[in-house]
Amino acid sequence: MSLGNMIRKLRKEKNMTQTELGQKINVAKSTISQYENNINTPDIKTIQKLAKIFEVSISYLLEETTERNTYQINPELANCLTKVSERKDLQLLFEKTKDLSPKSIQQIIKIIQAIDPD
């Protein structure tokens, strides 16, 4: 099955029209039609949006696996990841601390808590 056929199949499972799906990902109905007819291929950001809307993994959408949803992301973690992806200061903090030992991370957390106890 092609990516376009998979998009059509999942859209119909959700009882969504091409117009409704297009509104959810901010593209025209004609663009959805082009995806479904394999005239055009969505970019990676659009594929991510489609996977989220259809509640399947990207791997399933691209037919790399037969498992519809290989993981369930915790909503709190999803919110945190969204904030990190939107804020350069949090990206820098993560980049500078990602390879630290758990002990060093705990020390940094204590420092942050001392600065902002809430």
Secondary structure, DSSP 8 states (H G I E B T S, - for coil): --HHHHHHHHHHHTT--HHHHHHHHT--HHHHHHHHTTSS---HHHHHHHHHHHT--HHHHTTS-S-S-S----HHHHHHHHHHHH-HHHHHHHHHHTTS-HHHHHHHHHHHHHH---
